[in-house]
Amino acid sequence: MKRFLILSAKIGGVLILIVLLSVVAIIGGLRWSGEREWQQAQAELLAKGEKLTLEELLPPAPPDNENFFADPLWAEYTDMIPAMRELGVNRWQTRVPIEKRQLEQWGYLPLTPEEREREHQLFPHDKNPLPASVTADLSKQLHTAIPNELGYTNRRGEILALGKVLRVEKDPQKQKDEAALLLDLLAPAQPVLIRITELSKRSGASFPFRFDLQVAMPLPQIQPILTLQQILLSRVSPELILGKNSEAASDTLTLLRLTFIEQNEPFLISFLVRLSSVSLALEAVNKGVSRHAWTDAELRHFEEQLSLIDLQNASLFALRGERAFFNRLTPSQVYQELSSYADKLVCPKMVKAYAFLYSAFIQKDKAYQGLLVQKYLEDLLSSIPSGWNSSSQSIDREIVELRKKPVRRLIYGLGILPDPASYISVGALKAARIQTQVNQTLIACALERYRLAKGSYPPSLDAMVPEYLTTVPKEPTTGHPMQYRLLADGKFLLWAPDWNLKSLNGKPGEYSGDGDIVWNQPLPGKERPKSVSK
């Protein structure tokens, strides 16, 4: 019996050793083949002239006197210190707390007793005039609980809330009272906004990114820029209501200039924030166009800025940047990053085992992602002239075929790198939509200049060429000229098919992507319900 147990132990030990050696051999083989595939992918991409690192994609920094970020206001965002998040992973944050930064500290000032009194006179019943959905949205933006009344925890919250109230206010006199209060609440921000307006006139913007921090690299400049744009937009409406059209035009021009701040940042998040920035600027321009508030000279300034916005090629730049960010990952970094979460989770050993296993796949994943992104880039680039829409992404079929291969299925089962289809489609869709709105706003400015000169809108867009438009801007989704109709009441309708090309002859659809993108009308946000297979 004793000999049997000894023999069994030896056999068991040999089997365990064989399994361990097999695992090591498999992992080693995956690392070797992955490295080979990654080298081959790099060679193929470099042969096509692609830039594969973030440093290569970044253009040279402009001189300090022409750099938007070369100002003491931004020094507080480049002074970073290490910080620990909830999961215990090393991250970085600015040394100066948000409420003490020069760009943002005004937003944390409490309202004065006089301002509170004026507020209560406008809303005497101590009742929140905002719909619950708007209140929840503001709470999410401000990362704080919002009470069921005006009386937010900081000045910025009050301004955003009052701006929402002003949008839905119908009474003309109350509109003026609310507009005057809103501008007074914004008064402490005036020095900062004046400085940002001056900086926006500089020819370039280059933020000093901490590439040495690898995957932990922060982007602290993004949120304050978006906040400043929201505050500038908050000024435009009350200025227009109170007849301060020249001040509104100045703020609108600053908003347009600020849409270029992120254009040289090779990050998908920067591109998505830029899309939001462009939307804010378009809203300001269109408010004034619809109220006939702008002069010919102001409209020309707006057109000059709008004509420089190219979101389709900008989305391709962001896609290259996302690929370059993935390229920075190494097996050791992947293992270290994933393992750092282990001690805070239920099964740390399983997490570390997963980290070790996936680190063997990372080079294969990078090679696959890099080539797949390249196919998307080439597919999208070739479709820009003829129309960038849901039918232009034939590459999706290739993804389905590639994933039928067992190794690819395993890589994506283990993978941490996102599926390119998920972020490419979203970015392309948003770029096509907002570029359509940019082109429509540019046309709307030309139409307004035509109206100022001739007293009415033209019978067709071609009537504005070449005096008011060099050429008629195209529909990004089809490549055709923008569609236009002069209405019986003297107004105009300007539209283009949305992403899915299911046009309704100048009306937005019920679901996102359907119907038309119509000038100065919101797009539907409702998603089409998915069909349920029986």
C-alpha positions as CSV (number, residue, x, y, z in Angstrom):
1,M,0.0,0.0,0.0
2,K,2.8,2.3,0.9
3,R,4.6,1.6,-2.4
4,F,1.4,2.3,-4.2
5,L,0.9,5.7,-2.5
6,I,4.5,6.6,-3.3
7,L,4.1,5.6,-6.9
8,S,0.8,7.5,-7.2
9,A,2.5,10.6,-5.7
10,K,5.3,10.4,-8.2
11,I,2.9,10.0,-11.1
12,G,0.8,12.9,-9.8
13,G,3.9,15.0,-9.4
14,V,5.1,14.2,-12.9
15,L,1.6,15.0,-14.3
16,I,1.6,18.3,-12.5
17,L,5.1,19.1,-13.8
18,I,4.0,18.2,-17.3
19,V,0.9,20.5,-17.0
20,L,3.1,23.3,-15.7
21,L,5.6,22.9,-18.4
22,S,2.9,22.8,-21.0
23,V,1.4,26.0,-19.7
24,V,4.8,27.7,-19.7
25,A,5.4,26.4,-23.2
26,I,2.0,27.7,-24.4
27,I,2.5,31.0,-22.7
28,G,6.0,31.3,-24.1
29,G,4.8,30.4,-27.6
30,L,2.0,32.9,-27.4
31,R,4.4,35.6,-26.3
32,W,6.9,34.7,-29.1
33,S,4.2,34.5,-31.8
34,G,2.6,37.7,-30.5
35,E,5.8,39.6,-30.7
36,R,6.4,38.4,-34.2
37,E,2.9,39.4,-35.3
38,W,3.3,42.8,-33.6
39,Q,6.6,43.4,-35.5
40,Q,5.0,42.4,-38.8
41,A,2.0,44.7,-38.1
42,Q,4.3,47.6,-37.3
43,A,6.3,47.0,-40.5
44,E,3.1,46.9,-42.6
45,L,1.7,50.1,-41.0
46,L,5.0,52.0,-41.2
47,A,5.2,51.1,-44.9
48,K,1.9,52.9,-45.3
49,G,3.3,56.0,-43.7
50,E,1.3,55.6,-40.4
51,K,2.6,57.2,-37.2
52,L,2.3,54.6,-34.3
53,T,3.2,56.7,-31.2
54,L,1.5,59.6,-29.5
55,E,4.7,61.6,-29.6
56,E,4.8,61.3,-33.4
57,L,1.2,62.3,-33.8
58,L,1.5,65.4,-31.7
59,P,2.4,68.4,-33.9
60,P,5.3,70.6,-32.7
61,A,4.4,73.0,-29.9
62,P,3.9,76.6,-30.9
63,P,6.0,79.4,-29.3
64,D,4.8,80.3,-25.8
65,N,3.3,83.6,-27.0
66,E,1.1,81.7,-29.5
67,N,0.3,78.7,-27.2
68,F,-3.2,78.8,-25.5
69,F,-1.8,76.7,-22.7
70,A,1.4,78.7,-22.1
71,D,-0.2,80.9,-19.5
72,P,0.0,80.9,-15.6
73,L,-3.7,80.0,-15.5
74,W,-2.9,76.5,-16.8
75,A,0.1,75.9,-14.6
76,E,-2.2,74.5,-11.9
77,Y,-3.2,71.7,-14.3
78,T,0.3,70.7,-15.1
79,D,1.4,70.4,-11.4
80,M,0.5,66.8,-10.7
81,I,0.8,64.6,-7.6
82,P,0.1,60.9,-7.2
83,A,-3.3,59.9,-5.7
84,M,-5.0,56.7,-4.8
85,R,-8.4,55.8,-6.1
86,E,-11.0,53.5,-4.4
87,L,-9.5,50.4,-6.0
88,G,-6.1,51.3,-4.8
89,V,-4.6,51.9,-8.2
90,N,-2.0,54.7,-8.6
91,R,-3.4,57.7,-10.4
92,W,-2.4,61.4,-10.7
93,Q,-4.3,64.5,-9.9
94,T,-3.6,68.2,-9.8
95,R,-1.9,69.5,-6.7
96,V,-4.3,72.5,-6.3
97,P,-7.9,71.5,-5.3
98,I,-10.6,72.4,-7.9
99,E,-12.2,75.0,-5.7
100,K,-8.9,76.9,-5.4
101,R,-7.9,76.9,-9.0
102,Q,-7.9,80.3,-10.7
103,L,-10.0,79.1,-13.6
104,E,-12.7,77.6,-11.3
105,Q,-12.6,79.1,-7.9
106,W,-15.2,81.8,-8.8
107,G,-17.7,79.0,-9.3
108,Y,-17.5,77.9,-5.7
109,L,-18.3,81.4,-4.3
110,P,-21.6,81.5,-2.4
111,L,-24.3,83.8,-3.5
112,T,-24.6,87.1,-1.7
113,P,-27.7,87.9,0.4
114,E,-28.8,90.4,-2.2
115,E,-28.5,87.8,-5.0
116,R,-30.5,85.3,-2.8
117,E,-33.2,87.9,-2.3
118,R,-33.5,88.6,-6.0
119,E,-33.7,84.9,-6.6
120,H,-36.5,84.4,-4.1
121,Q,-38.4,87.3,-5.6
122,L,-38.3,85.6,-9.0
123,F,-39.2,82.2,-7.5
124,P,-41.2,83.1,-4.3
125,H,-42.8,79.8,-3.6
126,D,-39.5,78.1,-2.7
127,K,-40.2,75.6,-5.5
128,N,-37.8,74.3,-8.1
129,P,-38.9,75.6,-11.5
130,L,-36.9,72.9,-13.2
131,P,-38.3,69.5,-14.4
132,A,-37.0,66.6,-12.3
133,S,-35.1,65.2,-15.3
134,V,-33.2,68.5,-15.7
135,T,-32.5,68.6,-11.9
136,A,-31.1,65.0,-12.1
137,D,-28.9,66.0,-15.1
138,L,-27.5,69.0,-13.3
139,S,-26.8,66.9,-10.2
140,K,-24.8,64.5,-12.4
141,Q,-22.8,67.3,-14.0
142,L,-22.0,68.9,-10.6
143,H,-21.3,65.6,-8.8
144,T,-23.5,66.8,-5.9
145,A,-27.0,66.4,-4.5
146,I,-29.3,69.1,-5.8
147,P,-32.2,70.2,-3.5
148,N,-35.8,70.6,-4.7
149,E,-35.4,74.4,-4.9
150,L,-32.9,76.9,-6.3
151,G,-30.2,77.1,-3.7
152,Y,-27.4,75.0,-5.0
153,T,-24.2,74.3,-3.2
154,N,-22.1,76.7,-5.4
155,R,-22.4,79.6,-7.8
156,R,-21.7,77.4,-10.8
157,G,-24.7,75.2,-9.9
158,E,-26.9,78.3,-9.6
159,I,-25.8,79.6,-13.0
160,L,-26.4,76.3,-14.8
161,A,-29.8,75.9,-13.1
162,L,-30.9,79.4,-13.9
163,G,-29.8,78.9,-17.5
164,K,-32.0,75.9,-17.8
165,V,-34.9,77.9,-16.3
166,L,-34.3,80.7,-18.8
167,R,-34.5,78.3,-21.7
168,V,-38.1,77.3,-20.9
169,E,-39.3,80.7,-19.6
170,K,-42.2,82.1,-21.7
171,D,-43.0,85.4,-20.0
172,P,-41.1,88.2,-21.7
173,Q,-40.6,90.3,-18.6
174,K,-39.6,87.4,-16.4
175,Q,-37.2,86.4,-19.1
176,K,-35.5,89.8,-18.8
177,D,-35.4,89.6,-15.0
178,E,-33.9,86.1,-15.0
179,A,-31.4,87.2,-17.7
180,A,-30.3,90.2,-15.7
181,L,-29.9,88.0,-12.6
182,L,-27.9,85.3,-14.5
183,L,-25.5,87.9,-15.8
184,D,-25.0,89.3,-12.3
185,L,-24.3,85.8,-11.0
186,L,-21.7,85.4,-13.7
187,A,-19.9,88.7,-12.8
188,P,-17.2,87.0,-10.6
189,A,-16.2,84.9,-13.6
190,Q,-15.6,88.0,-15.8
191,P,-11.8,88.3,-15.2
192,V,-11.3,84.6,-16.1
193,L,-13.5,84.8,-19.2
194,I,-11.7,87.9,-20.4
195,R,-8.4,86.1,-20.1
196,I,-9.7,83.0,-21.9
197,T,-11.1,85.2,-24.7
198,E,-7.6,86.7,-25.2
199,L,-5.9,83.3,-25.0
200,S,-8.4,81.9,-27.6
201,K,-7.0,84.3,-30.2
202,R,-3.6,82.5,-30.1
203,S,-2.7,80.4,-33.1
204,G,-2.1,77.1,-31.3
205,A,-2.7,75.0,-28.3
206,S,-0.2,72.4,-26.9
207,F,-0.7,71.0,-23.5
208,P,2.4,69.4,-21.8
209,F,1.2,65.8,-21.5
210,R,2.9,63.5,-19.0
211,F,3.7,60.6,-21.4
212,D,6.1,59.3,-18.8
213,L,3.2,58.2,-16.7
214,Q,2.2,55.7,-19.4
215,V,-1.4,54.3,-18.9
216,A,-1.9,56.5,-15.8
217,M,-1.4,59.7,-17.9
218,P,-4.1,62.2,-16.8
219,L,-5.9,64.8,-19.1
220,P,-6.7,67.5,-16.5
221,Q,-7.2,70.3,-19.0
222,I,-10.3,68.8,-20.6
223,Q,-12.9,69.4,-17.9
224,P,-12.1,73.1,-17.2
225,I,-12.2,73.9,-21.0
226,L,-15.7,72.3,-21.3
227,T,-16.8,74.1,-18.1
228,L,-15.7,77.5,-19.5
229,Q,-17.5,76.8,-22.7
230,Q,-20.7,76.0,-20.8
231,I,-20.4,79.2,-18.9
232,L,-19.8,81.3,-22.0
233,L,-22.9,79.8,-23.6
234,S,-24.8,80.6,-20.4
235,R,-24.0,84.3,-21.1
236,V,-25.1,84.3,-24.7
237,S,-28.8,83.8,-24.1
238,P,-29.3,86.5,-21.4
239,E,-27.1,88.9,-23.5
240,L,-29.4,88.4,-26.5
241,I,-32.5,88.7,-24.4
242,L,-31.3,92.0,-23.0
243,G,-30.3,93.3,-26.4
244,K,-26.5,93.1,-25.7
245,N,-25.9,91.7,-29.1
246,S,-22.3,92.7,-29.6
247,E,-21.4,91.2,-26.2
248,A,-23.2,88.0,-27.3
249,A,-21.3,88.0,-30.6
250,S,-18.0,88.3,-28.8
251,D,-18.8,85.4,-26.5
252,T,-20.0,83.3,-29.5
253,L,-16.8,84.0,-31.4
254,T,-14.8,82.9,-28.4
255,L,-16.8,79.7,-28.2
256,L,-16.0,79.0,-31.9
257,R,-12.3,79.6,-31.3
258,L,-12.3,77.3,-28.3
259,T,-13.5,74.4,-30.5
260,F,-10.0,74.2,-31.9
261,I,-8.2,73.8,-28.6
262,E,-8.4,70.0,-28.6
263,Q,-7.9,69.5,-32.3
264,N,-4.2,68.5,-32.0
265,E,-4.7,66.1,-29.1
266,P,-4.5,62.5,-30.3
267,F,-7.0,61.1,-27.8
268,L,-10.5,59.8,-28.5
269,I,-11.7,61.4,-25.3
270,S,-10.4,64.8,-26.5
271,F,-12.2,64.3,-29.8
272,L,-15.5,63.5,-28.1
273,V,-15.1,66.5,-25.8
274,R,-14.4,68.6,-28.9
275,L,-17.7,67.4,-30.5
276,S,-19.5,68.7,-27.4
277,S,-17.6,72.0,-27.7
278,V,-18.6,72.4,-31.3
279,S,-22.3,71.7,-30.4
280,L,-22.2,74.4,-27.7
281,A,-20.7,76.9,-30.2
282,L,-23.3,76.1,-32.8
283,E,-26.1,76.6,-30.3
284,A,-24.8,80.1,-29.6
285,V,-24.5,81.0,-33.3
286,N,-27.9,79.6,-34.1
287,K,-29.6,81.5,-31.2
288,G,-28.4,84.8,-32.7
289,V,-29.3,83.8,-36.3
290,S,-32.9,82.8,-35.3
291,R,-33.3,86.2,-33.5
292,H,-31.7,88.2,-36.3
293,A,-29.2,89.5,-33.8
294,W,-25.9,89.3,-35.8
295,T,-24.5,91.9,-38.1
296,D,-23.0,91.1,-41.5
297,A,-19.5,91.5,-40.1
298,E,-20.2,89.2,-37.1
299,L,-21.7,86.6,-39.4
300,R,-18.6,86.7,-41.6
301,H,-16.4,86.1,-38.5
302,F,-18.5,83.1,-37.6
303,E,-18.3,81.7,-41.1
304,E,-14.6,82.0,-41.2
305,Q,-14.3,79.8,-38.0
306,L,-17.0,77.3,-39.1
307,S,-15.3,76.8,-42.5
308,L,-12.2,75.5,-40.7
309,I,-14.0,72.8,-38.8
310,D,-13.4,69.3,-40.3
311,L,-14.7,66.7,-37.9
312,Q,-14.5,63.8,-40.2
313,N,-10.7,64.0,-40.7
314,A,-10.5,64.9,-37.0
315,S,-12.2,61.6,-36.1
316,L,-9.6,59.7,-38.1
317,F,-6.8,61.6,-36.2
318,A,-8.4,60.6,-32.9
319,L,-8.6,57.0,-34.1
320,R,-4.9,57.0,-34.9
321,G,-4.3,58.4,-31.5
322,E,-6.4,55.7,-29.8
323,R,-4.3,53.1,-31.6
324,A,-1.1,54.8,-30.6
325,F,-2.2,54.7,-27.0
326,F,-2.9,50.9,-27.2
327,N,0.6,50.6,-28.8
328,R,2.2,51.8,-25.6
329,L,1.0,48.8,-23.6
330,T,3.6,46.1,-22.9
331,P,3.1,42.7,-21.3
332,S,4.7,43.9,-18.0
333,Q,2.5,47.0,-17.9
334,V,-0.7,45.0,-18.5
335,Y,0.2,42.6,-15.8
336,Q,1.1,45.4,-13.3
337,E,-2.0,47.4,-14.1
338,L,-4.4,44.4,-13.8
339,S,-2.7,43.0,-10.7
340,S,-2.9,46.3,-8.9
341,Y,-6.7,45.8,-8.7
342,A,-6.4,42.3,-7.3
343,D,-6.1,42.9,-3.5
344,K,-9.3,45.0,-3.6
345,L,-11.4,42.3,-5.2
346,V,-12.9,39.1,-4.0
347,C,-10.6,36.6,-5.7
348,P,-7.1,38.3,-6.0
349,K,-5.4,35.1,-7.1
350,M,-7.8,34.6,-10.0
351,V,-7.3,38.2,-11.0
352,K,-3.5,37.8,-11.0
353,A,-3.8,34.6,-12.9
354,Y,-6.0,36.4,-15.5
355,A,-3.5,39.3,-15.6
356,F,-0.6,36.8,-16.3
357,L,-2.6,35.0,-19.0
358,Y,-3.7,38.1,-20.8
359,S,-0.2,39.6,-20.7
360,A,0.7,36.7,-23.0
361,F,-1.9,37.8,-25.5
362,I,-1.3,41.6,-25.5
363,Q,1.1,41.7,-28.4
364,K,-1.2,39.6,-30.5
365,D,-4.1,41.9,-29.6
366,K,-2.1,45.0,-30.4
367,A,-1.2,43.6,-33.8
368,Y,-4.8,42.6,-34.6
369,Q,-6.2,46.0,-33.3
370,G,-3.6,48.0,-35.3
371,L,-4.4,46.4,-38.6
372,L,-8.1,46.4,-38.0
373,V,-8.1,50.1,-37.1
374,Q,-6.1,50.7,-40.4
375,K,-8.9,49.0,-42.4
376,Y,-11.4,51.2,-40.7
377,L,-9.3,54.3,-41.4
378,E,-9.0,53.5,-45.1
379,D,-12.7,52.5,-45.4
380,L,-13.9,55.7,-43.7
381,L,-11.4,58.0,-45.6
382,S,-12.5,56.6,-49.0
383,S,-16.2,57.1,-48.1
384,I,-15.9,60.9,-47.2
385,P,-16.5,62.2,-50.8
386,S,-19.4,59.9,-51.5
387,G,-21.1,60.0,-48.1
388,W,-20.2,58.9,-44.6
389,N,-23.1,56.9,-43.3
390,S,-24.1,53.5,-41.8
391,S,-23.6,51.7,-45.1
392,S,-20.0,52.9,-45.5
393,Q,-18.6,50.6,-42.9
394,S,-18.3,47.3,-44.8
395,I,-15.4,46.4,-42.5
396,D,-17.9,45.2,-39.9
397,R,-18.3,42.0,-41.9
398,E,-14.6,41.4,-41.8
399,I,-14.7,41.6,-38.0
400,V,-17.4,38.9,-37.9
401,E,-15.3,36.6,-40.1
402,L,-12.1,37.2,-38.1
403,R,-13.8,36.4,-34.9
404,K,-14.8,33.0,-36.1
405,K,-11.2,31.9,-35.6
406,P,-10.7,30.2,-32.3
407,V,-7.7,32.1,-31.2
408,R,-9.3,35.5,-32.0
409,R,-12.4,34.4,-30.0
410,L,-10.1,33.6,-27.1
411,I,-8.3,36.9,-27.3
412,Y,-11.5,38.8,-27.2
413,G,-12.9,36.7,-24.5
414,L,-9.8,37.6,-22.3
415,G,-9.1,41.0,-23.8
416,I,-9.1,44.4,-22.1
417,L,-8.6,46.4,-25.3
418,P,-12.0,47.7,-26.5
419,D,-13.6,46.4,-29.7
420,P,-12.7,48.9,-32.4
421,A,-16.2,48.7,-33.8
422,S,-17.6,50.1,-30.6
423,Y,-15.7,53.3,-30.5
424,I,-15.1,53.8,-34.2
425,S,-18.8,53.6,-35.1
426,V,-19.8,56.0,-32.3
427,G,-17.1,58.5,-33.2
428,A,-17.9,58.3,-36.9
429,L,-21.6,58.7,-36.3
430,K,-21.2,61.7,-34.1
431,A,-18.7,63.3,-36.4
432,A,-21.0,63.0,-39.4
433,R,-24.0,64.4,-37.5
434,I,-22.2,67.4,-36.0
435,Q,-20.3,68.1,-39.2
436,T,-23.7,68.2,-40.9
437,Q,-24.8,70.8,-38.3
438,V,-21.6,72.8,-38.8
439,N,-22.3,72.9,-42.5
440,Q,-25.9,73.9,-41.9
441,T,-24.9,76.7,-39.5
442,L,-22.4,78.0,-42.0
443,I,-25.2,78.1,-44.7
444,A,-27.5,79.7,-42.1
445,C,-25.0,82.5,-41.5
446,A,-24.8,83.1,-45.3
447,L,-28.6,83.0,-45.6
448,E,-28.8,85.7,-42.8
449,R,-26.3,87.9,-44.6
450,Y,-28.4,87.5,-47.8
451,R,-31.5,88.5,-45.9
452,L,-29.8,91.5,-44.3
453,A,-28.8,92.7,-47.8
454,K,-31.9,91.9,-49.8
455,G,-34.7,91.7,-47.2
456,S,-35.7,88.1,-47.7
457,Y,-34.1,84.6,-48.0
458,P,-33.1,83.3,-51.5
459,P,-35.3,80.9,-53.5
460,S,-32.4,78.4,-53.6
461,L,-28.9,78.0,-52.1
462,D,-27.4,78.3,-55.6
463,A,-28.6,81.9,-55.6
464,M,-26.0,82.7,-52.9
465,V,-23.0,81.4,-55.0
466,P,-20.5,83.0,-55.3
467,E,-21.4,86.3,-53.5
468,Y,-22.3,84.7,-50.2
469,L,-21.0,81.2,-50.5
470,T,-18.0,80.0,-52.6
471,T,-19.7,76.7,-52.9
472,V,-22.7,75.1,-51.2
473,P,-21.5,72.9,-48.3
474,K,-22.3,69.3,-48.8
475,E,-24.2,66.7,-46.7
476,P,-21.5,64.6,-45.0
477,T,-23.9,61.6,-45.0
478,T,-24.5,61.6,-48.7
479,G,-21.9,63.8,-50.4
480,H,-24.7,65.8,-52.0
481,P,-25.4,69.5,-51.6
482,M,-27.4,70.5,-48.5
483,Q,-31.2,70.4,-49.0
484,Y,-33.1,73.7,-48.7
485,R,-36.7,74.9,-48.9
486,L,-38.1,78.5,-48.7
487,L,-41.3,78.3,-46.6
488,A,-44.5,80.2,-47.2
489,D,-44.0,82.3,-44.0
490,G,-40.7,83.6,-45.3
491,K,-38.6,81.3,-43.1
492,F,-36.4,78.5,-44.4
493,L,-35.9,74.8,-43.9
494,L,-32.4,73.3,-44.1
495,W,-31.8,69.6,-43.7
496,A,-29.8,66.5,-44.6
497,P,-30.4,62.7,-44.1
498,D,-29.2,61.3,-40.8
499,W,-26.8,58.4,-40.3
500,N,-29.3,55.7,-41.5
501,L,-30.3,57.7,-44.6
502,K,-34.0,57.2,-43.8
503,S,-35.0,60.7,-44.8
504,L,-38.4,62.3,-43.9
505,N,-38.1,65.2,-46.3
506,G,-37.0,67.7,-43.7
507,K,-38.2,66.2,-40.4
508,P,-36.3,64.4,-37.6
509,G,-37.2,60.8,-37.1
510,E,-38.6,59.1,-34.0
511,Y,-35.4,57.1,-33.4
512,S,-31.7,58.1,-33.3
513,G,-30.2,57.9,-36.8
514,D,-33.5,58.0,-38.6
515,G,-35.1,60.9,-40.3
516,D,-33.2,64.1,-41.0
517,I,-30.7,66.4,-39.4
518,V,-32.6,69.7,-39.5
519,W,-31.0,73.1,-38.8
520,N,-31.7,74.5,-35.3
521,Q,-33.8,71.5,-34.3
522,P,-32.7,68.8,-31.8
523,L,-31.9,65.3,-33.0
524,P,-34.0,62.4,-31.5
525,G,-32.1,60.6,-28.8
526,K,-34.5,57.6,-28.5
527,E,-32.8,54.3,-29.5
528,R,-34.7,52.0,-31.8
529,P,-35.8,48.9,-29.7
530,K,-33.9,45.7,-30.5
531,S,-35.9,42.9,-32.2
532,V,-36.5,39.9,-29.9
533,S,-35.9,36.6,-31.5
534,K,-38.5,34.0,-30.7
